[in-house]
Amino acid sequence: MRVVMKFGGTSVGSADAIRQVAAIVSATHRDHEAVVVVSAMNAPDLRTTDSLIAAAHAAAGGDGDAMAHMAPRLLELHMRAAAELASSAECAALESELRALLDYLSDLARSIAVLGELTPRALDLFSGLGERINARLIAAALRGAGVSAQAIDATGLIITDNRYGAASPLMEETTALSHERLLPLLEVGIVPVVTGFIGATRAGVPTTLGRGGSDYSCSILGASLDADEVWFWKEVDGVLTANPKIVPEARSLRMLSYSEMAELAYYGANVLHPKTVQPLVQRRIPIRIRNTFNPDHPGTLIGEGRGDRTARAVTAIKEVSMITVGGPGMLGLSGVAARIFGAVARAHVNILLISQASSEQSVCLAVSRAEAVAAEAELRKELSDEFSDQDVEHIEVLESVVIVAVVGSGMRGTPGIAGRVFGAMGNAGINVIAIAQGSTENNISLVVSAADGDEAVRAIHRGFDL
């Protein structure tokens, strides 16, 4: 079986954590072909990527030595771990490589300071360095644990467009390069340790993949290599029925469907972002979410099929505002909904939830609280004539609300689900401000006040005996 595995920043955040990663990879490698994808190192006192980005911005502000001052700390962090994990000869070779990478960025930072400008292309060079450093460290640690391993920069595997900071893969070319470079290593028993988060254009210019970039890298390589399964190693025992900080009795889910995972991810659960796993979903490659620090736990398997319970999990999006556009003149006013959505789009605001009564006298939109002011301003501008004619009487913003989502493919076609949700809210004395349900019936979403958000999650979790 061919497995592509991704380890996140905390999973590789210390020598002890990397030792655990080496043990997991070693055990997997005994029975399977394994490709490893790694994030940058996130130590408690030094988050690598954040530090690199801060140094880049400091350079743009005129501090040409910001990277030179940061480089010794990053080198010491990684070499301190290496000293516990690899031989002295490995450490010497690793230190030479890391110094060269850090010196290059220090020189680049001085050039940026002279120019006084940080381009997206240059920022990608900074923000992707942590993965390049860590892949080399982890490959050395694997060799120290008796596993043949080789660090591979994804700039030679994942070919992307030139949208620096949020690049998209060119899958045909990426698949060809992945086969060319990785399959020969797998055939002779070598574990490739690939940098997450980064790729390169056709011209070889480094790029980064944006939000969830390291997960995305793993997904891209899993699809390109036609993996039998893709495993995401995180710090939790798979996907939970709720946030355990809110619901202490939350449990891990043994299985989820692709659609359930997408709904949970969209509504704030600690799970994979839908975009990052789209290549796997398209190829129907099973996904496992497992715990680096509890590897004996089976975690959650995500694949095809439908849940065998009505509701599987409940999650929430916080820091949300509700915008209501209303007035008696909206009834039958042709195109008003399109104009509302167009105005919000022009403000570059993402709509999280939509609710409209059949009377058509109001439309409710939930948006991120940080984007509410921009959305309201654009709506008032768009509907100024309707205000004058009193077709639209008000645009109201309720600043602090929470979207609570109940997710489960087993809810589809099952009578009484909404009644159980509202019953749980009524028993807890919680007022529901708005409700929305998609035609797939995989999700019922409620808007409640911010003060009631956590209790709403707990009440629904109890109500469905999750």
Secondary structure in CASP SS format (residue, H / E / C, confidence):
PFRMAT SS
TARGET T0000
AUTHOR 0000-0000-0000
METHOD secondary structure of the structure
MODEL  1
M C 1.00
R E 1.00
V E 1.00
V E 1.00
M E 1.00
K E 1.00
F E 1.00
G C 1.00
G C 1.00
T H 1.00
S H 1.00
V H 1.00
G C 1.00
S C 1.00
A H 1.00
D H 1.00
A H 1.00
I H 1.00
R H 1.00
Q H 1.00
V H 1.00
A H 1.00
A H 1.00
I H 1.00
V H 1.00
S H 1.00
A H 1.00
T H 1.00
H H 1.00
R H 1.00
D H 1.00
H C 1.00
E E 1.00
A E 1.00
V E 1.00
V E 1.00
V E 1.00
V E 1.00
S C 1.00
A C 1.00
M C 1.00
N E 1.00
A E 1.00
P C 1.00
D C 1.00
L E 1.00
R E 1.00
T H 1.00
T H 1.00
D H 1.00
S H 1.00
L H 1.00
I H 1.00
A H 1.00
A H 1.00
A H 1.00
H H 1.00
A H 1.00
A H 1.00
A H 1.00
G C 1.00
G C 1.00
D C 1.00
G C 1.00
D C 1.00
A H 1.00
M H 1.00
A H 1.00
H H 1.00
M H 1.00
A H 1.00
P H 1.00
R H 1.00
L H 1.00
L H 1.00
E H 1.00
L H 1.00
H H 1.00
M H 1.00
R H 1.00
A H 1.00
A H 1.00
A H 1.00
E H 1.00
L H 1.00
A C 1.00
S C 1.00
S H 1.00
A H 1.00
E H 1.00
C H 1.00
A H 1.00
A H 1.00
L H 1.00
E H 1.00
S H 1.00
E H 1.00
L H 1.00
R H 1.00
A H 1.00
L H 1.00
L H 1.00
D H 1.00
Y H 1.00
L H 1.00
S H 1.00
D H 1.00
L H 1.00
A H 1.00
R H 1.00
S H 1.00
I H 1.00
A H 1.00
V H 1.00
L H 1.00
G C 1.00
E C 1.00
L C 1.00
T C 1.00
P H 1.00
R H 1.00
A H 1.00
L H 1.00
D H 1.00
L H 1.00
F H 1.00
S H 1.00
G C 1.00
L H 1.00
G H 1.00
E H 1.00
R H 1.00
I H 1.00
N H 1.00
A H 1.00
R H 1.00
L H 1.00
I H 1.00
A H 1.00
A H 1.00
A H 1.00
L H 1.00
R H 1.00
G H 1.00
A C 1.00
G C 1.00
V C 1.00
S C 1.00
A E 1.00
Q E 1.00
A E 1.00
I E 1.00
D C 1.00
A H 1.00
T H 1.00
G H 1.00
L C 1.00
I C 1.00
I E 1.00
T E 1.00
D C 1.00
N C 1.00
R C 1.00
Y C 1.00
G C 1.00
A C 1.00
A C 1.00
S C 1.00
P E 1.00
L C 1.00
M H 1.00
E H 1.00
E H 1.00
T H 1.00
T H 1.00
A H 1.00
L H 1.00
S H 1.00
H H 1.00
E H 1.00
R H 1.00
L H 1.00
L H 1.00
P H 1.00
L H 1.00
L H 1.00
E H 1.00
V C 1.00
G C 1.00
I C 1.00
V E 1.00
P E 1.00
V E 1.00
V E 1.00
T E 1.00
G C 1.00
F C 1.00
I E 1.00
G E 1.00
A E 1.00
T C 1.00
R C 1.00
A C 1.00
G C 1.00
V C 1.00
P E 1.00
T E 1.00
T E 1.00
L C 1.00
G C 1.00
R C 1.00
G C 1.00
G H 1.00
S H 1.00
D H 1.00
Y H 1.00
S H 1.00
C H 1.00
S H 1.00
I H 1.00
L H 1.00
G H 1.00
A H 1.00
S H 1.00
L C 1.00
D C 1.00
A C 1.00
D C 1.00
E E 1.00
V E 1.00
W E 1.00
F E 1.00
W E 1.00
K E 1.00
E C 1.00
V C 1.00
D C 1.00
G C 1.00
V C 1.00
L E 1.00
T C 1.00
A C 1.00
N C 1.00
P C 1.00
K C 1.00
I C 1.00
V C 1.00
P C 1.00
E C 1.00
A C 1.00
R C 1.00
S E 1.00
L C 1.00
R C 1.00
M E 1.00
L E 1.00
S E 1.00
Y H 1.00
S H 1.00
E H 1.00
M H 1.00
A H 1.00
E H 1.00
L H 1.00
A H 1.00
Y H 1.00
Y C 1.00
G C 1.00
A C 1.00
N C 1.00
V C 1.00
L C 1.00
H C 1.00
P H 1.00
K H 1.00
T H 1.00
V H 1.00
Q H 1.00
P H 1.00
L H 1.00
V H 1.00
Q H 1.00
R H 1.00
R C 1.00
I C 1.00
P C 1.00
I E 1.00
R E 1.00
I E 1.00
R E 1.00
N E 1.00
T C 1.00
F C 1.00
N C 1.00
P C 1.00
D C 1.00
H C 1.00
P C 1.00
G C 1.00
T E 1.00
L E 1.00
I E 1.00
G E 1.00
E C 1.00
G C 1.00
R C 1.00
G C 1.00
D C 1.00
R C 1.00
T C 1.00
A C 1.00
R C 1.00
A E 1.00
V E 1.00
T E 1.00
A E 1.00
I E 1.00
K E 1.00
E E 1.00
V E 1.00
S E 1.00
M E 1.00
I E 1.00
T E 1.00
V E 1.00
G E 1.00
G C 1.00
P H 1.00
G H 1.00
M H 1.00
L C 1.00
G C 1.00
L C 1.00
S C 1.00
G C 1.00
V H 1.00
A H 1.00
A H 1.00
R H 1.00
I H 1.00
F H 1.00
G H 1.00
A H 1.00
V H 1.00
A H 1.00
R H 1.00
A C 1.00
H C 1.00
V C 1.00
N C 1.00
I E 1.00
L E 1.00
L E 1.00
I E 1.00
S E 1.00
Q E 1.00
A C 1.00
S C 1.00
S C 1.00
E C 1.00
Q C 1.00
S E 1.00
V E 1.00
C E 1.00
L E 1.00
A E 1.00
V E 1.00
S E 1.00
R H 1.00
A H 1.00
E H 1.00
A H 1.00
V H 1.00
A H 1.00
A H 1.00
E H 1.00
A H 1.00
E H 1.00
L H 1.00
R H 1.00
K H 1.00
E H 1.00
L C 1.00
S H 1.00
D H 1.00
E H 1.00
F H 1.00
S H 1.00
D C 1.00
Q C 1.00
D C 1.00
V C 1.00
E C 1.00
H E 1.00
I E 1.00
E E 1.00
V E 1.00
L E 1.00
E E 1.00
S E 1.00
V E 1.00
V E 1.00
I E 1.00
V E 1.00
A E 1.00
V E 1.00
V E 1.00
G C 1.00
S H 1.00
G H 1.00
M H 1.00
R C 1.00
G C 1.00
T C 1.00
P C 1.00
G C 1.00
I H 1.00
A H 1.00
G H 1.00
R H 1.00
V H 1.00
F H 1.00
G H 1.00
A H 1.00
M H 1.00
G H 1.00
N H 1.00
A C 1.00
G C 1.00
I C 1.00
N C 1.00
V C 1.00
I C 1.00
A E 1.00
I E 1.00
A E 1.00
Q E 1.00
G C 1.00
S C 1.00
T C 1.00
E C 1.00
N C 1.00
N E 1.00
I E 1.00
S E 1.00
L E 1.00
V E 1.00
V E 1.00
S E 1.00
A H 1.00
A H 1.00
D H 1.00
G H 1.00
D H 1.00
E H 1.00
A H 1.00
V H 1.00
R H 1.00
A H 1.00
I H 1.00
H H 1.00
R H 1.00
G H 1.00
F C 1.00
D C 1.00
L C 1.00
END
